[in-house]
Structures are given as C-alpha cells and as structure tokens.
Amino acid sequence: YLNRLRQTEPQIRSFLHVSEEEAAMREAEDIDRKIEQNEELGPLAGVPIAVKDNICTADMPSTGGSRILEGYRPAVDATAVRRLRECGGIVIGKTNLDEFGMGSTTEASGFQVTANPWDVSRVPGGSSGGSAAAVSAGQCVVSLGSDTGGSVRQPASFCGVVGMKPTYGRVSRFGLMAYASSLDVIGCFGSSVMDTAILLGAISGHDRLDSTSSKHEVPNYASELASADLLESKPLSGLKVGIICETLGDGVDAGVISSIRAAASHFEELGSIVTEVSLPSFSLGLPAYYILASSESSSNLSRYDGIRYGNQVAADELNSLYKDSRAKGFGPEVKMRILMGTYALSAGYYDAYYKRAQQVRTLVQKGFKEALGENDILISPAAPSAAYKIGEKTNDPLAMYAGDIMTVNVNLAGLPALVLPCGFVEGGSAGLPVGLQMIGGAFDEAKLLKVGHIFE
Ligand code: GLN
C-alpha cells in the first residue's frame, strides 16, 4: 500500500502526512509476531487505514487542513483512532480536507487540492475528499472521515466508494476537531460494505470522554452481514423502501436521476416494495443547516486564538495577537463562516435566523420520523451531480452549498445513512460514479449495512 501510495500521490494528493515507513513497518511486524506466536488478532490486524486530518493522532501532525494548526501534534489519539489501533489497524497517514471540514470539494484546504482518482481534473468532493480519494485510488483499505452536513457521503459518491455516516452519538467525537458539535460525526469509507462495516464496528460505542456518545449496544455488524443469504432469489423480500420524491426534481442531473431510478428497480428485483414518499420540509434543510453549522462553528473556532492552540503571530499587545494570529491562520472560507455565524447569533438577528433554523430542524426531524414510520429505509441520490471540475464552483459559494441539499437533512435529524455506488454518468475517460444514499432510523446501522451488502 505504501508503494501504491507513493506511485499515485503525485497526481491525487490525498495525504497531508504519510506515516514514516519505519513506523508503519514496525506496526506491521508486530502483527507478524502475533501471528507467529498464535496471539489473538483484532478484526483490523495489519489493515492500512488513512485518517482525516481533523481527527487527532498522537504520533502524526493533525492540522484540520488549517494553516493555524500547521505543525500541531496532539497529546493523545482520538477515541476512534485509539480503538482502530487496538483492533490491529495501522494508521498510514493523515488525509486532506477542506479547512476544519468547511467545504464540499477539498479545494478549501489550507495546504493542497486533492484530485478525483476517476478524473484528476475533477474534485473528489469534500470535506473528507482525501479519505475518499485514498480508498478509491487503492492507497489504503479503509479510512475515517467526518460528516457534519455530508462530508463522508458526498465524497464517497464522487469517488465511487462506500461511505457510512453513523447515527449522531454512535462514534465518540473525542479528538475530532469540532466544527458544528450538534451535527458532527466520524464516519467510514471502504471499497465494500463489508470493509466499511468492520471499521464501523471497531470505532463505535460509548466513551466516557464524549458525553454525547451513546450507550446503545453495538451489534456485530460484520457477522450480521455474513448471515445474509446472497444466493436467495428475493433476499430483500418485504423491505419497504421509500424514494424521497423531492430529491429527484429540478436541479438534479438527469443521469443521476436515472441511476437512482435504476437502483429502485434493483430493490424491486430483490423483493423490496418501493414507493414514493414526500418530505415537505426537505428544501428548508439547506438554509437551516448553513445557519446552524456556521453559528456553532463561530463559537467552536474561538479556541484557535494563537495562545491555547495554533500558530502565534508576534504582536505587542494581546488583542492584536489574537487578531493577527486568526487573520493569518484561517483561510477565506473559514472566515466567511465565522462572520455568518456571529451575524446569525447576534442580538437583533437571533430570532430571525438561529431560532427559525432550529424550528426547521424540528420539522425536518418530524418529517423523517413519519416517513420512516411507513418505510424501513429511505433512498435518494447522495449529491445532485457527479464530480465536477476543479475550480468550477470556487467563485460561487452558493452553488457549492446547494450541492449539499441531499445530505444536510440527515445531519439535522442525527440519522445514519449509507452511500454506495449505483451507476455512472458520462464524464472523464471511464465515466463518473453516482452514489445512492440509504437513510435509516436512529441506530439502524446494522440494517442499512445489511441491505447495502445485499444490494451491492
Ligand atoms: N459541505 C458542508 C459544509 O461545508 C458539509 C461539510 C461537512 O460535512 N463537514 O458545511
């Protein structure tokens, strides 16, 4: 994998840091020794894993894609990283992202732009573009990302890999750099649903270091998948699948719509009952998300003050130290989000923006509850288009934000969703992948993964 990484990295640029070869090899040799001595091996023994750079690793830099944290080395591993290491996983490096997770293309990284392995003139999606591209290019087996408004699912769709956004609280956020704390979750990428399920199983579960992590029991996802009878002619017999009609209308590429319709027919062939469902508040989710996410981020990012964290700019008094460190350390997208967030939270505007966005959030949650009362899972595209060209939307932030329409509602409701490749549209030399999003009820990860495994 390190060889493959070295060969492909000049074109793809998914990594901000690659593990020292000696360190990775030492960990691999330790697994060899365990095999020789017949010691018990964890479910990820020897598996090369890439980790998004907003997730803390004690032995490697962790920048969150921001110049303000250039050179920062955390004191401890994030809980998710600690757990995957305990399962034998080898962290081979840290992947590129939009600064602190704010973006949809990985172009807003403070360091470099990552390319889509399907067509290097296109974006890999974001903000976890580096982690998605790394799996897609065969630079690692599985990877960790984070998903605040779609940052695992949309890059999975753009890069043709599997992406899992778990229920809010399923995976500890300890050691994940906070963007919008009520929406953030750590998620997983893999090239198959089984790989993704094994990784999710390794990192899930309650953690006393994150008070929002859930005590809900963690099923053995991998063995649930293994129990699926793939030879049965109608393995999804009776499964009720609701196709969200608001996601197949204006603004969605025709090729994406036909891939999703083909996926719906495939569900029927497998025995499912597919019906259209309506989520009337669907389109309100996007503006509500951007208000809530910016508001929370404006508060969360106040910790980068040049004193507690981050690079310090020399100044002769305290206020200019704060100001200059932040002015120099943050990129333009992050500054825009902080401005939008502080504006939305300011005294005269709170009721008009933040409060209304919270009301929309409640409506979105109710809408999902009803739709999931009548259906086992809901399906939609993961994004309104396939991967677009690098630079195509950088001067039009609203067009870029609009691309998150399919994913943000799921975060507002805290639900789990699985994205897997379901078709291709024209583009590049080999076509471009389209991702299907499957949404389940809270803590329905096992069901989503099993359905995804059968579907795939
Ligand atoms: N594109 C969305 C944003 O910029 C989602 C990002 C994410 O999930 N981290 O906020």
Residues whose N, C-alpha, C, O or C-beta is under 5 A from the ligand:
A	BS01	LIG	G101 M102 G103 S104 G126 S127 S146 D147 T148 G149 G150 S151 D404
